[in-house]
């Protein structure tokens, strides 16, 4: 067996221990250089995480081990093989990052900033953003926690609507840009795009997992509401307790429609940015849920008031 990955592949034509170890080291090099998040199931990078990335590359449908063969055929020595492997790993991690919720958030804020002359994208990788007024080459050197703390100090903005596709609502754009502007003013230099996404995630809890999911069929009909509740949590009493119980049963879309019960399906569709038939089903299901939940309550008005308070800044 040769002493290098290039020799190993040239002699055996197979992925051996030397090549595998080279790939492991290159994964760490790429993720360190470009700031890629660890793969799903890991909170931080490790050798196991790197090997999972390699395994995912080797088992991709239609790709698999071909990337190793292709790189070895094109390489003329160890250095060129490493460069080819580096490019393949980087491209793979880019594709994987784009699939994650934070990757989608990064693309959204990058588009918003690229359309606004207030912001300037720095050269090179990883992508960084600064304010146009900042000196060229100025880079934020502090900790991420400092940026998150600064974002938390900004009051008066919030996000009650977060669509995962289509145009970003104007109020959401305003909230995102308010935080980005404040954080970049504080940083006085370019901040990594990935870190800006983390700041927004922390400030608005955009990517927090839902406690429940309402499933809808393709034609917009509402399926059974799946409610996840802790068995050891005692039920509170009074109007607030009843409101909390109802609130936990509602889907995110139903919560958004709570202040607009008197509006029609067309308005609901515009608010939720979904098809009218789908919106009509959500609105109907919300009214049915409320009617059944409030039927036995003597003080329905106080329960509804408590529910509307949970809608944040939405109009009542």
ChimeraX commands (.cxc) that place a marker at each C-alpha (Angstrom):
marker #1 position 0.00,0.00,0.00 radius 0.5
marker #1 position 1.30,3.49,-0.86 radius 0.5
marker #1 position 2.10,6.12,1.70 radius 0.5
marker #1 position -0.27,8.72,0.22 radius 0.5
marker #1 position -3.91,8.75,-0.80 radius 0.5
marker #1 position -2.92,9.35,-4.42 radius 0.5
marker #1 position -0.68,6.26,-4.40 radius 0.5
marker #1 position -3.31,4.21,-2.57 radius 0.5
marker #1 position -5.99,5.04,-5.13 radius 0.5
marker #1 position -3.59,4.57,-8.06 radius 0.5
marker #1 position -2.52,1.12,-6.85 radius 0.5
marker #1 position -5.80,-0.31,-5.56 radius 0.5
marker #1 position -8.51,1.80,-7.19 radius 0.5
marker #1 position -10.37,1.58,-3.88 radius 0.5
marker #1 position -11.08,3.90,-0.98 radius 0.5
marker #1 position -8.62,2.71,1.68 radius 0.5
marker #1 position -7.64,3.90,5.18 radius 0.5
marker #1 position -5.13,6.49,3.93 radius 0.5
marker #1 position -7.66,8.11,1.61 radius 0.5
marker #1 position -10.36,7.95,4.28 radius 0.5
marker #1 position -8.10,9.71,6.77 radius 0.5
marker #1 position -7.26,12.37,4.18 radius 0.5
marker #1 position -10.96,12.98,3.58 radius 0.5
marker #1 position -11.54,13.30,7.33 radius 0.5
marker #1 position -8.82,15.94,7.63 radius 0.5
marker #1 position -10.11,17.80,4.60 radius 0.5
marker #1 position -13.67,17.87,5.97 radius 0.5
marker #1 position -12.32,19.57,9.10 radius 0.5
marker #1 position -10.31,21.98,6.95 radius 0.5
marker #1 position -13.34,22.96,4.87 radius 0.5
marker #1 position -15.74,23.35,7.78 radius 0.5
marker #1 position -13.17,25.41,9.70 radius 0.5
marker #1 position -12.47,27.68,6.76 radius 0.5
marker #1 position -16.06,28.31,5.73 radius 0.5
marker #1 position -17.93,27.89,9.01 radius 0.5
marker #1 position -20.30,25.14,7.95 radius 0.5
marker #1 position -22.61,23.82,10.69 radius 0.5
marker #1 position -22.12,20.22,11.86 radius 0.5
marker #1 position -24.30,17.55,10.23 radius 0.5
marker #1 position -27.73,16.69,11.59 radius 0.5
marker #1 position -27.55,14.93,14.93 radius 0.5
marker #1 position -24.41,16.77,16.10 radius 0.5
marker #1 position -24.18,19.95,18.15 radius 0.5
marker #1 position -20.50,20.41,17.33 radius 0.5
marker #1 position -17.89,19.11,14.94 radius 0.5
marker #1 position -15.93,15.95,15.77 radius 0.5
marker #1 position -14.23,13.14,13.87 radius 0.5
marker #1 position -17.49,11.18,14.03 radius 0.5
marker #1 position -19.31,14.14,12.46 radius 0.5
marker #1 position -16.65,14.34,9.74 radius 0.5
marker #1 position -17.00,10.62,9.01 radius 0.5
marker #1 position -20.78,11.05,8.78 radius 0.5
marker #1 position -20.23,13.72,6.13 radius 0.5
marker #1 position -17.94,11.36,4.20 radius 0.5
marker #1 position -20.49,8.55,4.49 radius 0.5
marker #1 position -23.23,10.86,3.20 radius 0.5
marker #1 position -21.06,11.80,0.24 radius 0.5
marker #1 position -20.28,8.18,-0.55 radius 0.5
marker #1 position -23.91,7.06,-0.36 radius 0.5
marker #1 position -25.55,9.86,-2.29 radius 0.5
marker #1 position -28.03,8.59,-4.85 radius 0.5
marker #1 position -26.54,8.79,-8.31 radius 0.5
marker #1 position -23.19,10.00,-6.96 radius 0.5
marker #1 position -21.78,7.79,-4.25 radius 0.5
marker #1 position -18.22,6.61,-4.66 radius 0.5
marker #1 position -18.03,8.21,-8.10 radius 0.5
marker #1 position -16.70,11.41,-6.57 radius 0.5
marker #1 position -13.63,9.54,-5.26 radius 0.5
marker #1 position -13.09,7.85,-8.62 radius 0.5
marker #1 position -13.57,11.09,-10.55 radius 0.5
marker #1 position -11.12,12.97,-8.35 radius 0.5
marker #1 position -8.50,10.22,-8.55 radius 0.5
marker #1 position -8.76,10.08,-12.36 radius 0.5
marker #1 position -8.33,13.84,-12.71 radius 0.5
marker #1 position -5.50,14.08,-10.16 radius 0.5
marker #1 position -1.86,13.93,-11.21 radius 0.5
marker #1 position -0.34,13.95,-7.72 radius 0.5
marker #1 position -1.26,14.19,-4.03 radius 0.5
marker #1 position -1.61,17.98,-4.10 radius 0.5
marker #1 position -4.03,17.99,-7.03 radius 0.5
marker #1 position -6.02,15.16,-5.44 radius 0.5
marker #1 position -6.40,17.21,-2.26 radius 0.5
marker #1 position -7.59,20.23,-4.23 radius 0.5
marker #1 position -10.19,18.12,-6.03 radius 0.5
marker #1 position -11.36,16.55,-2.76 radius 0.5
marker #1 position -11.58,19.99,-1.13 radius 0.5
marker #1 position -13.79,21.30,-3.92 radius 0.5
marker #1 position -16.06,18.24,-3.74 radius 0.5
marker #1 position -16.42,18.50,0.04 radius 0.5
marker #1 position -17.10,22.23,-0.07 radius 0.5
marker #1 position -19.78,21.82,-2.74 radius 0.5
marker #1 position -21.41,18.99,-0.79 radius 0.5
marker #1 position -21.49,20.99,2.46 radius 0.5
marker #1 position -22.92,24.00,0.63 radius 0.5
marker #1 position -25.73,21.85,-0.76 radius 0.5
marker #1 position -26.42,20.37,2.68 radius 0.5
marker #1 position -26.38,23.77,4.40 radius 0.5
marker #1 position -28.93,25.12,1.93 radius 0.5
marker #1 position -31.38,22.42,3.00 radius 0.5
marker #1 position -31.33,23.41,6.68 radius 0.5
marker #1 position -33.71,26.00,8.19 radius 0.5
marker #1 position -30.76,28.26,9.00 radius 0.5
marker #1 position -29.46,27.87,5.47 radius 0.5
marker #1 position -32.82,29.07,4.15 radius 0.5
marker #1 position -32.72,31.98,6.61 radius 0.5
marker #1 position -29.22,32.88,5.43 radius 0.5
marker #1 position -30.34,33.00,1.81 radius 0.5
marker #1 position -33.30,35.17,2.74 radius 0.5
marker #1 position -31.33,37.79,4.65 radius 0.5
marker #1 position -28.57,37.75,2.01 radius 0.5
marker #1 position -31.17,38.57,-0.64 radius 0.5
marker #1 position -32.68,41.33,1.49 radius 0.5
marker #1 position -29.29,42.92,2.16 radius 0.5
marker #1 position -28.14,42.59,-1.45 radius 0.5
marker #1 position -31.18,44.61,-2.54 radius 0.5
marker #1 position -30.47,47.43,-0.05 radius 0.5
marker #1 position -27.56,49.86,-0.62 radius 0.5
marker #1 position -27.25,50.32,3.15 radius 0.5
marker #1 position -25.49,46.94,3.31 radius 0.5
marker #1 position -22.29,45.79,1.62 radius 0.5
marker #1 position -21.10,42.23,1.07 radius 0.5
marker #1 position -17.43,41.70,1.72 radius 0.5
marker #1 position -15.13,39.87,-0.69 radius 0.5
marker #1 position -14.01,36.26,-0.25 radius 0.5
marker #1 position -15.30,33.42,1.89 radius 0.5
marker #1 position -17.04,32.89,4.18 radius 0.5
marker #1 position -19.59,35.51,3.11 radius 0.5
marker #1 position -19.63,38.56,5.41 radius 0.5
marker #1 position -21.84,41.64,5.53 radius 0.5
marker #1 position -21.14,45.16,6.75 radius 0.5
marker #1 position -22.81,48.53,6.48 radius 0.5
marker #1 position -21.82,50.56,3.44 radius 0.5
marker #1 position -20.59,53.30,5.79 radius 0.5
marker #1 position -18.05,51.00,7.44 radius 0.5
marker #1 position -14.40,51.14,6.44 radius 0.5
marker #1 position -13.34,48.63,3.80 radius 0.5
marker #1 position -11.75,45.60,5.39 radius 0.5
marker #1 position -13.20,46.20,8.88 radius 0.5
marker #1 position -14.21,42.83,10.38 radius 0.5
marker #1 position -16.03,42.04,13.61 radius 0.5
marker #1 position -13.63,40.24,15.93 radius 0.5
marker #1 position -15.84,39.74,18.98 radius 0.5
marker #1 position -17.90,36.80,20.23 radius 0.5
marker #1 position -21.22,35.75,18.79 radius 0.5
marker #1 position -22.78,36.10,22.26 radius 0.5
marker #1 position -22.04,39.83,22.13 radius 0.5
marker #1 position -24.03,40.22,18.92 radius 0.5
marker #1 position -26.92,38.15,20.31 radius 0.5
marker #1 position -26.98,40.27,23.47 radius 0.5
marker #1 position -27.03,43.45,21.40 radius 0.5
marker #1 position -29.94,42.16,19.31 radius 0.5
marker #1 position -31.86,41.34,22.49 radius 0.5
marker #1 position -31.59,45.00,23.57 radius 0.5
marker #1 position -33.55,46.16,20.53 radius 0.5
marker #1 position -37.21,46.64,21.45 radius 0.5
marker #1 position -40.31,47.50,19.48 radius 0.5
marker #1 position -39.94,44.87,16.77 radius 0.5
marker #1 position -41.30,41.38,16.50 radius 0.5
marker #1 position -42.29,38.74,13.97 radius 0.5
marker #1 position -45.78,37.27,14.06 radius 0.5
marker #1 position -45.69,36.03,10.45 radius 0.5
marker #1 position -42.93,33.84,9.05 radius 0.5
marker #1 position -43.56,32.28,5.67 radius 0.5
marker #1 position -41.17,29.55,4.53 radius 0.5
marker #1 position -41.62,30.33,0.85 radius 0.5
marker #1 position -42.69,33.25,-1.28 radius 0.5
marker #1 position -42.16,36.97,-0.59 radius 0.5
marker #1 position -41.18,38.01,2.91 radius 0.5
marker #1 position -43.99,40.07,4.54 radius 0.5
marker #1 position -43.19,43.79,4.84 radius 0.5
marker #1 position -43.42,43.84,8.64 radius 0.5
marker #1 position -41.07,40.87,8.82 radius 0.5
marker #1 position -38.60,42.59,6.48 radius 0.5
marker #1 position -38.72,45.66,8.73 radius 0.5
marker #1 position -38.07,43.59,11.85 radius 0.5
marker #1 position -35.18,41.66,10.27 radius 0.5
marker #1 position -33.51,44.79,8.90 radius 0.5
marker #1 position -33.94,46.68,12.18 radius 0.5
marker #1 position -31.96,43.99,14.00 radius 0.5
marker #1 position -29.39,43.62,11.21 radius 0.5
marker #1 position -28.81,47.39,11.11 radius 0.5
marker #1 position -28.46,47.65,14.88 radius 0.5
marker #1 position -26.14,44.65,15.17 radius 0.5
marker #1 position -23.89,45.81,12.32 radius 0.5
marker #1 position -23.71,49.32,13.78 radius 0.5
marker #1 position -22.61,47.70,17.03 radius 0.5
marker #1 position -20.06,45.47,15.26 radius 0.5
marker #1 position -18.50,48.35,13.29 radius 0.5
marker #1 position -17.35,45.86,10.69 radius 0.5
marker #1 position -18.29,42.87,8.57 radius 0.5
marker #1 position -20.01,39.93,10.28 radius 0.5
marker #1 position -20.25,36.42,8.89 radius 0.5
marker #1 position -23.55,35.69,7.19 radius 0.5
marker #1 position -23.87,32.53,9.26 radius 0.5
marker #1 position -23.49,34.53,12.49 radius 0.5
marker #1 position -26.10,37.06,11.40 radius 0.5
marker #1 position -28.52,34.19,10.80 radius 0.5
marker #1 position -27.75,32.84,14.29 radius 0.5
marker #1 position -28.41,36.28,15.79 radius 0.5
marker #1 position -31.80,36.54,14.08 radius 0.5
marker #1 position -32.65,32.98,15.04 radius 0.5
marker #1 position -31.93,33.75,18.69 radius 0.5
marker #1 position -33.71,37.14,18.65 radius 0.5
marker #1 position -36.94,35.95,17.05 radius 0.5
marker #1 position -36.80,32.20,17.77 radius 0.5
marker #1 position -37.47,31.70,14.08 radius 0.5
marker #1 position -36.25,28.14,13.84 radius 0.5
marker #1 position -37.60,26.84,17.14 radius 0.5
marker #1 position -39.28,23.44,16.67 radius 0.5
marker #1 position -43.05,23.47,16.92 radius 0.5
marker #1 position -44.69,21.71,19.87 radius 0.5
marker #1 position -47.44,20.46,17.60 radius 0.5
marker #1 position -48.22,20.09,13.91 radius 0.5
marker #1 position -51.45,20.42,11.97 radius 0.5
marker #1 position -51.37,18.41,8.77 radius 0.5
marker #1 position -53.28,19.45,5.67 radius 0.5
marker #1 position -54.10,17.30,2.66 radius 0.5
marker #1 position -53.17,18.47,-0.82 radius 0.5
marker #1 position -56.65,19.77,-1.48 radius 0.5
marker #1 position -56.62,21.94,1.62 radius 0.5
marker #1 position -58.72,19.76,3.91 radius 0.5
marker #1 position -57.76,19.75,7.53 radius 0.5
marker #1 position -56.56,16.48,8.96 radius 0.5
marker #1 position -56.48,15.47,12.59 radius 0.5
marker #1 position -54.77,17.90,14.95 radius 0.5
marker #1 position -51.86,16.22,16.69 radius 0.5
marker #1 position -51.27,17.71,20.12 radius 0.5
marker #1 position -48.11,17.01,22.11 radius 0.5
marker #1 position -48.62,17.70,25.78 radius 0.5
marker #1 position -46.54,16.72,28.76 radius 0.5
marker #1 position -48.29,14.14,30.90 radius 0.5
marker #1 position -46.89,15.49,34.14 radius 0.5
marker #1 position -47.98,19.13,33.59 radius 0.5
marker #1 position -50.91,20.12,35.80 radius 0.5
marker #1 position -53.82,21.95,34.11 radius 0.5
marker #1 position -54.09,25.56,35.31 radius 0.5
marker #1 position -57.46,26.96,36.42 radius 0.5
marker #1 position -59.37,30.12,35.52 radius 0.5
marker #1 position -59.65,32.06,32.25 radius 0.5
marker #1 position -55.92,32.11,31.66 radius 0.5
marker #1 position -55.74,28.37,32.20 radius 0.5
marker #1 position -58.56,27.71,29.74 radius 0.5
marker #1 position -56.96,30.07,27.23 radius 0.5
marker #1 position -53.62,28.33,27.60 radius 0.5
marker #1 position -55.25,24.96,27.00 radius 0.5
marker #1 position -56.93,26.23,23.82 radius 0.5
marker #1 position -53.74,27.98,22.67 radius 0.5
marker #1 position -51.80,24.72,22.84 radius 0.5
marker #1 position -54.32,23.09,20.48 radius 0.5
marker #1 position -54.01,25.73,17.77 radius 0.5
marker #1 position -51.67,25.47,14.82 radius 0.5
marker #1 position -49.34,28.39,13.94 radius 0.5
marker #1 position -51.69,29.46,11.14 radius 0.5
marker #1 position -54.72,29.30,13.43 radius 0.5
marker #1 position -52.93,31.46,15.98 radius 0.5
marker #1 position -52.24,34.05,13.30 radius 0.5
marker #1 position -55.93,34.11,12.34 radius 0.5
marker #1 position -57.25,34.52,15.89 radius 0.5
marker #1 position -57.51,38.34,15.71 radius 0.5
marker #1 position -59.20,38.12,12.29 radius 0.5
marker #1 position -62.14,35.80,12.94 radius 0.5
marker #1 position -64.57,38.23,11.29 radius 0.5
marker #1 position -62.56,38.31,8.04 radius 0.5
marker #1 position -63.31,36.06,5.08 radius 0.5
marker #1 position -61.22,33.32,3.46 radius 0.5
marker #1 position -59.78,35.74,0.90 radius 0.5
marker #1 position -58.31,37.90,3.67 radius 0.5
marker #1 position -57.06,34.80,5.51 radius 0.5
marker #1 position -55.35,33.56,2.35 radius 0.5
marker #1 position -53.54,36.88,1.94 radius 0.5
marker #1 position -52.51,36.93,5.59 radius 0.5
marker #1 position -51.18,33.36,5.59 radius 0.5
marker #1 position -49.94,33.50,1.99 radius 0.5
marker #1 position -51.56,30.18,1.12 radius 0.5
marker #1 position -54.28,29.07,-1.30 radius 0.5
marker #1 position -57.81,30.33,-0.61 radius 0.5
marker #1 position -59.23,26.82,-0.22 radius 0.5
marker #1 position -56.53,25.95,2.28 radius 0.5
marker #1 position -57.12,29.22,4.16 radius 0.5
marker #1 position -60.87,28.60,4.28 radius 0.5
marker #1 position -60.25,25.20,5.85 radius 0.5
marker #1 position -57.89,26.69,8.46 radius 0.5
marker #1 position -60.40,29.43,9.32 radius 0.5
marker #1 position -63.28,26.97,9.55 radius 0.5
marker #1 position -61.28,24.60,11.72 radius 0.5
marker #1 position -60.29,27.48,14.02 radius 0.5
marker #1 position -63.90,28.59,14.50 radius 0.5
marker #1 position -65.02,25.02,15.17 radius 0.5
marker #1 position -62.22,24.50,17.72 radius 0.5
marker #1 position -63.13,27.74,19.52 radius 0.5
marker #1 position -66.85,27.01,19.51 radius 0.5
marker #1 position -66.35,23.57,21.04 radius 0.5
marker #1 position -63.78,24.77,23.57 radius 0.5
marker #1 position -65.83,27.76,24.73 radius 0.5
marker #1 position -69.25,26.08,24.76 radius 0.5
marker #1 position -68.95,25.10,28.43 radius 0.5
marker #1 position -67.33,28.35,29.61 radius 0.5
marker #1 position -69.40,30.92,31.45 radius 0.5
marker #1 position -66.96,33.78,30.85 radius 0.5
marker #1 position -66.13,33.37,27.17 radius 0.5
marker #1 position -65.13,37.01,26.81 radius 0.5
marker #1 position -62.30,36.80,29.33 radius 0.5
marker #1 position -61.02,33.58,27.77 radius 0.5
marker #1 position -60.99,35.20,24.31 radius 0.5
marker #1 position -59.24,38.28,25.72 radius 0.5
marker #1 position -56.58,36.00,27.23 radius 0.5
marker #1 position -56.17,34.23,23.88 radius 0.5
marker #1 position -55.77,37.51,22.00 radius 0.5
marker #1 position -53.10,38.65,24.45 radius 0.5
marker #1 position -51.08,35.63,23.37 radius 0.5
marker #1 position -51.13,36.95,19.80 radius 0.5
marker #1 position -48.55,39.58,20.70 radius 0.5
marker #1 position -48.83,42.79,18.72 radius 0.5
marker #1 position -51.60,41.58,16.42 radius 0.5
marker #1 position -54.69,43.78,16.33 radius 0.5
marker #1 position -57.68,42.54,18.31 radius 0.5
marker link #1:1,2 radius 0.2
marker link #1:2,3 radius 0.2
marker link #1:3,4 radius 0.2
marker link #1:4,5 radius 0.2
marker link #1:5,6 radius 0.2
marker link #1:6,7 radius 0.2
marker link #1:7,8 radius 0.2
marker link #1:8,9 radius 0.2
marker link #1:9,10 radius 0.2
marker link #1:10,11 radius 0.2
marker link #1:11,12 radius 0.2
marker link #1:12,13 radius 0.2
marker link #1:13,14 radius 0.2
marker link #1:14,15 radius 0.2
marker link #1:15,16 radius 0.2
marker link #1:16,17 radius 0.2
marker link #1:17,18 radius 0.2
marker link #1:18,19 radius 0.2
marker link #1:19,20 radius 0.2
marker link #1:20,21 radius 0.2
marker link #1:21,22 radius 0.2
marker link #1:22,23 radius 0.2
marker link #1:23,24 radius 0.2
marker link #1:24,25 radius 0.2
marker link #1:25,26 radius 0.2
marker link #1:26,27 radius 0.2
marker link #1:27,28 radius 0.2
marker link #1:28,29 radius 0.2
marker link #1:29,30 radius 0.2
marker link #1:30,31 radius 0.2
marker link #1:31,32 radius 0.2
marker link #1:32,33 radius 0.2
marker link #1:33,34 radius 0.2
marker link #1:34,35 radius 0.2
marker link #1:35,36 radius 0.2
marker link #1:36,37 radius 0.2
marker link #1:37,38 radius 0.2
marker link #1:38,39 radius 0.2
marker link #1:39,40 radius 0.2
marker link #1:40,41 radius 0.2
marker link #1:41,42 radius 0.2
marker link #1:42,43 radius 0.2
marker link #1:43,44 radius 0.2
marker link #1:44,45 radius 0.2
marker link #1:45,46 radius 0.2
marker link #1:46,47 radius 0.2
marker link #1:47,48 radius 0.2
marker link #1:48,49 radius 0.2
marker link #1:49,50 radius 0.2
marker link #1:50,51 radius 0.2
marker link #1:51,52 radius 0.2
marker link #1:52,53 radius 0.2
marker link #1:53,54 radius 0.2
marker link #1:54,55 radius 0.2
marker link #1:55,56 radius 0.2
marker link #1:56,57 radius 0.2
marker link #1:57,58 radius 0.2
marker link #1:58,59 radius 0.2
marker link #1:59,60 radius 0.2
marker link #1:60,61 radius 0.2
marker link #1:61,62 radius 0.2
marker link #1:62,63 radius 0.2
marker link #1:63,64 radius 0.2
marker link #1:64,65 radius 0.2
marker link #1:65,66 radius 0.2
marker link #1:66,67 radius 0.2
marker link #1:67,68 radius 0.2
marker link #1:68,69 radius 0.2
marker link #1:69,70 radius 0.2
marker link #1:70,71 radius 0.2
marker link #1:71,72 radius 0.2
marker link #1:72,73 radius 0.2
marker link #1:73,74 radius 0.2
marker link #1:74,75 radius 0.2
marker link #1:75,76 radius 0.2
marker link #1:76,77 radius 0.2
marker link #1:77,78 radius 0.2
marker link #1:78,79 radius 0.2
marker link #1:79,80 radius 0.2
marker link #1:80,81 radius 0.2
marker link #1:81,82 radius 0.2
marker link #1:82,83 radius 0.2
marker link #1:83,84 radius 0.2
marker link #1:84,85 radius 0.2
marker link #1:85,86 radius 0.2
marker link #1:86,87 radius 0.2
marker link #1:87,88 radius 0.2
marker link #1:88,89 radius 0.2
marker link #1:89,90 radius 0.2
marker link #1:90,91 radius 0.2
marker link #1:91,92 radius 0.2
marker link #1:92,93 radius 0.2
marker link #1:93,94 radius 0.2
marker link #1:94,95 radius 0.2
marker link #1:95,96 radius 0.2
marker link #1:96,97 radius 0.2
marker link #1:97,98 radius 0.2
marker link #1:98,99 radius 0.2
marker link #1:99,100 radius 0.2
marker link #1:100,101 radius 0.2
marker link #1:101,102 radius 0.2
marker link #1:102,103 radius 0.2
marker link #1:103,104 radius 0.2
marker link #1:104,105 radius 0.2
marker link #1:105,106 radius 0.2
marker link #1:106,107 radius 0.2
marker link #1:107,108 radius 0.2
marker link #1:108,109 radius 0.2
marker link #1:109,110 radius 0.2
marker link #1:110,111 radius 0.2
marker link #1:111,112 radius 0.2
marker link #1:112,113 radius 0.2
marker link #1:113,114 radius 0.2
marker link #1:114,115 radius 0.2
marker link #1:115,116 radius 0.2
marker link #1:116,117 radius 0.2
marker link #1:117,118 radius 0.2
marker link #1:118,119 radius 0.2
marker link #1:119,120 radius 0.2
marker link #1:120,121 radius 0.2
marker link #1:121,122 radius 0.2
marker link #1:122,123 radius 0.2
marker link #1:123,124 radius 0.2
marker link #1:124,125 radius 0.2
marker link #1:125,126 radius 0.2
marker link #1:126,127 radius 0.2
marker link #1:127,128 radius 0.2
marker link #1:128,129 radius 0.2
marker link #1:129,130 radius 0.2
marker link #1:130,131 radius 0.2
marker link #1:131,132 radius 0.2
marker link #1:132,133 radius 0.2
marker link #1:133,134 radius 0.2
marker link #1:134,135 radius 0.2
marker link #1:135,136 radius 0.2
marker link #1:136,137 radius 0.2
marker link #1:137,138 radius 0.2
marker link #1:138,139 radius 0.2
marker link #1:139,140 radius 0.2
marker link #1:140,141 radius 0.2
marker link #1:141,142 radius 0.2
marker link #1:142,143 radius 0.2
marker link #1:143,144 radius 0.2
marker link #1:144,145 radius 0.2
marker link #1:145,146 radius 0.2
marker link #1:146,147 radius 0.2
marker link #1:147,148 radius 0.2
marker link #1:148,149 radius 0.2
marker link #1:149,150 radius 0.2
marker link #1:150,151 radius 0.2
marker link #1:151,152 radius 0.2
marker link #1:152,153 radius 0.2
marker link #1:153,154 radius 0.2
marker link #1:154,155 radius 0.2
marker link #1:155,156 radius 0.2
marker link #1:156,157 radius 0.2
marker link #1:157,158 radius 0.2
marker link #1:158,159 radius 0.2
marker link #1:159,160 radius 0.2
marker link #1:160,161 radius 0.2
marker link #1:161,162 radius 0.2
marker link #1:162,163 radius 0.2
marker link #1:163,164 radius 0.2
marker link #1:164,165 radius 0.2
marker link #1:165,166 radius 0.2
marker link #1:166,167 radius 0.2
marker link #1:167,168 radius 0.2
marker link #1:168,169 radius 0.2
marker link #1:169,170 radius 0.2
marker link #1:170,171 radius 0.2
marker link #1:171,172 radius 0.2
marker link #1:172,173 radius 0.2
marker link #1:173,174 radius 0.2
marker link #1:174,175 radius 0.2
marker link #1:175,176 radius 0.2
marker link #1:176,177 radius 0.2
marker link #1:177,178 radius 0.2
marker link #1:178,179 radius 0.2
marker link #1:179,180 radius 0.2
marker link #1:180,181 radius 0.2
marker link #1:181,182 radius 0.2
marker link #1:182,183 radius 0.2
marker link #1:183,184 radius 0.2
marker link #1:184,185 radius 0.2
marker link #1:185,186 radius 0.2
marker link #1:186,187 radius 0.2
marker link #1:187,188 radius 0.2
marker link #1:188,189 radius 0.2
marker link #1:189,190 radius 0.2
marker link #1:190,191 radius 0.2
marker link #1:191,192 radius 0.2
marker link #1:192,193 radius 0.2
marker link #1:193,194 radius 0.2
marker link #1:194,195 radius 0.2
marker link #1:195,196 radius 0.2
marker link #1:196,197 radius 0.2
marker link #1:197,198 radius 0.2
marker link #1:198,199 radius 0.2
marker link #1:199,200 radius 0.2
marker link #1:200,201 radius 0.2
marker link #1:201,202 radius 0.2
marker link #1:202,203 radius 0.2
marker link #1:203,204 radius 0.2
marker link #1:204,205 radius 0.2
marker link #1:205,206 radius 0.2
marker link #1:206,207 radius 0.2
marker link #1:207,208 radius 0.2
marker link #1:208,209 radius 0.2
marker link #1:209,210 radius 0.2
marker link #1:210,211 radius 0.2
marker link #1:211,212 radius 0.2
marker link #1:212,213 radius 0.2
marker link #1:213,214 radius 0.2
marker link #1:214,215 radius 0.2
marker link #1:215,216 radius 0.2
marker link #1:216,217 radius 0.2
marker link #1:217,218 radius 0.2
marker link #1:218,219 radius 0.2
marker link #1:219,220 radius 0.2
marker link #1:220,221 radius 0.2
marker link #1:221,222 radius 0.2
marker link #1:222,223 radius 0.2
marker link #1:223,224 radius 0.2
marker link #1:224,225 radius 0.2
marker link #1:225,226 radius 0.2
marker link #1:226,227 radius 0.2
marker link #1:227,228 radius 0.2
marker link #1:228,229 radius 0.2
marker link #1:229,230 radius 0.2
marker link #1:230,231 radius 0.2
marker link #1:231,232 radius 0.2
marker link #1:232,233 radius 0.2
marker link #1:233,234 radius 0.2
marker link #1:234,235 radius 0.2
marker link #1:235,236 radius 0.2
marker link #1:236,237 radius 0.2
marker link #1:237,238 radius 0.2
marker link #1:238,239 radius 0.2
marker link #1:239,240 radius 0.2
marker link #1:240,241 radius 0.2
marker link #1:241,242 radius 0.2
marker link #1:242,243 radius 0.2
marker link #1:243,244 radius 0.2
marker link #1:244,245 radius 0.2
marker link #1:245,246 radius 0.2
marker link #1:246,247 radius 0.2
marker link #1:247,248 radius 0.2
marker link #1:248,249 radius 0.2
marker link #1:249,250 radius 0.2
marker link #1:250,251 radius 0.2
marker link #1:251,252 radius 0.2
marker link #1:252,253 radius 0.2
marker link #1:253,254 radius 0.2
marker link #1:254,255 radius 0.2
marker link #1:255,256 radius 0.2
marker link #1:256,257 radius 0.2
marker link #1:257,258 radius 0.2
marker link #1:258,259 radius 0.2
marker link #1:259,260 radius 0.2
marker link #1:260,261 radius 0.2
marker link #1:261,262 radius 0.2
marker link #1:262,263 radius 0.2
marker link #1:263,264 radius 0.2
marker link #1:264,265 radius 0.2
marker link #1:265,266 radius 0.2
marker link #1:266,267 radius 0.2
marker link #1:267,268 radius 0.2
marker link #1:268,269 radius 0.2
marker link #1:269,270 radius 0.2
marker link #1:270,271 radius 0.2
marker link #1:271,272 radius 0.2
marker link #1:272,273 radius 0.2
marker link #1:273,274 radius 0.2
marker link #1:274,275 radius 0.2
marker link #1:275,276 radius 0.2
marker link #1:276,277 radius 0.2
marker link #1:277,278 radius 0.2
marker link #1:278,279 radius 0.2
marker link #1:279,280 radius 0.2
marker link #1:280,281 radius 0.2
marker link #1:281,282 radius 0.2
marker link #1:282,283 radius 0.2
marker link #1:283,284 radius 0.2
marker link #1:284,285 radius 0.2
marker link #1:285,286 radius 0.2
marker link #1:286,287 radius 0.2
marker link #1:287,288 radius 0.2
marker link #1:288,289 radius 0.2
marker link #1:289,290 radius 0.2
marker link #1:290,291 radius 0.2
marker link #1:291,292 radius 0.2
marker link #1:292,293 radius 0.2
marker link #1:293,294 radius 0.2
marker link #1:294,295 radius 0.2
marker link #1:295,296 radius 0.2
marker link #1:296,297 radius 0.2
marker link #1:297,298 radius 0.2
marker link #1:298,299 radius 0.2
marker link #1:299,300 radius 0.2
marker link #1:300,301 radius 0.2
marker link #1:301,302 radius 0.2
marker link #1:302,303 radius 0.2
marker link #1:303,304 radius 0.2
marker link #1:304,305 radius 0.2
marker link #1:305,306 radius 0.2
marker link #1:306,307 radius 0.2
marker link #1:307,308 radius 0.2
marker link #1:308,309 radius 0.2
marker link #1:309,310 radius 0.2
marker link #1:310,311 radius 0.2
marker link #1:311,312 radius 0.2
marker link #1:312,313 radius 0.2
marker link #1:313,314 radius 0.2
marker link #1:314,315 radius 0.2
marker link #1:315,316 radius 0.2
view
